[in-house]
């Protein structure tokens, strides 16, 4: 076969198909390129089939349990006892505020009753435990000379008359519910709405998107638009996990529009590099096909998209475009030297398939390590992303070269490639080459060391958990957070509840010793900064005991007489049935917190855990934790542990992968150090921006490391191959820059373009991830282009040439 060779003696120039042996190459190459039409037909069939699956079966949702770290002991305690702890899990709080007047307006009460009835009939609501001024479970009690008197706060014969209104005012005062069910200014009242985990009619998990839409349509929109005497103007404020998830899903729908923007940016970046419309279109199309396959597969496996996994298609698209650009660049350069387009595609496949596979494995590592985090929503993200990376092997490593073998590239793109190759030793690339020199290498390493040390010092202030009040998943000015701010400002008890579960034998929570120990726990928690107050069965028993003795304050105590305690608990169960379960074996001690910031939760957990360890016995166990704040505290513990474990695994896997690829520990150090620097600076950036480590931001560093190592794989593979061929470090790095440097920069820009649009998401944690991933992708690129030659000067300058060990699998200089 008569062939010519390029000036770098790398890729043979084969101008005619007649000069090429179609049976050359490995078995995989022959199977693909000798049956190109079959490959395209098969991929087209799979694309159409999976697109139909995605269109018909894929849906957005999230579940309460998927956000919980399932094996964490506190969460296990909650899940084991959640049926006994109504109101301490998944609940909604709906506040109806009058715009004009107060809650004693008869028209307001009529509206409140309608809203109350509408909520009770809403699918997914645990109707028996709904509480409001219009439910009989909200009661008043007082002591008279004839004994106890009590009843529902809402008078039985309430008709809006002045007499009935006065009775309502009196009952509210007697019940002591101001600040809990009635606003401090008497201009609003709250409806407490516990939710079921599953729809009792169908057995299916509650659809939070549908529930949120129902609340908006049947409650907020319907009742906020009233006016006049018959229907007073009211504002509806709704908070709770289900509403939060509903708002997140609504925000996700908006985020999907950013996908088109990300695609447009990628098209502009690649076209600006190649100036070839057909190859640019194919690269983007193959990446879109990868996204379609990924969505179809996860829908076919029965998974739903949630606010976390919805980000995966963006990443898969960006990764696909970046790897596609590598393949396209190789074909462009071969065609520019005169090779036939089919042969150029085969040569590029032959030289880049293994390199592409290695890079995709590195990408997969960044996703796979997320499986160690025991939070189903994160594991779902990891699985979805792993599927996406797997399909890229077919769409971008196989399908794209096959398509380009038919279309080739434009003559303009080919000429531009030759011109760019001839000018690769000037301008920016010549400047980057200087980092192989000792003076420049020392400067680059010194600056990096200073930045790393400064970043590390700042990163020591990195917090675990939420740093802001309200729902940090959403913007501070979102409707949900404005609702939360209103409720916090107008009600004495916050929605941040931390509950310690007191578990005993049946009837054990009535025992004097148990109540005394629970009272000591309540007192201990009250001393913790950030705790507003505590509530437990003993409070009600004390009140009822004093009432039984003519309200004498001396009897505001827990009596040692068991009959007195039994009577107090029996009366308490009428007014507050959620203070203990049916057989009195489970009793929560509830602390209301001022906020759910990480520091507050840490203090409460430390106090409660210390008490539980010291006071638990065979007769009674103090188990942490329930309530929204308790669940969040448990999640913070898991995130804190997983943060370092995850980094250990991802760096361990990347180091092993690099060692297998380079077979030189010094090269591994050169590849990994820029990643470490970027990780430290990313943590420092989180501190500066006030972003805590939580479920939403935990995956960022793992993804940045797993994907960022691609830069080192492309640059060092060429550099090491040249050094083993007797080139000096400067020559080897010049060759790496010439053939891969520009594409490495292109990859960094493309990856950043794929996620930068998240910054404008209405979902705060998505915006945070967008900022951090954009920073990591760009900084990993800059670090690779500058630090790899600088570190190579000290670690790889002469070592590789001297060792002469083995031979790497053939990697393209046109990567």
PyMOL commands that set and color helices and strands:
alter all, ss='L'
color gray80, all
select helices_A, chain A and resi 17-19+27-33+36-57+65-67+73-84+106-120+127-129+162-175+208-224+241-274+277-300+309-336+341-372+376-407+411-422+427-436+438-459+479-490+508-510+512-526+537-548+553-555+562-575+577-579+598-615+627-662+665-689+695-724+729-760+764-795+799-803
alter helices_A, ss='H'
color red, helices_A
select strands_A, chain A and resi 4-5+12-13+91-98+139-144+147-152+188-194+234-240+497-504+531-535+586-593+620-626
alter strands_A, ss='S'
color yellow, strands_A
deselect
rebuild
show_as cartoon
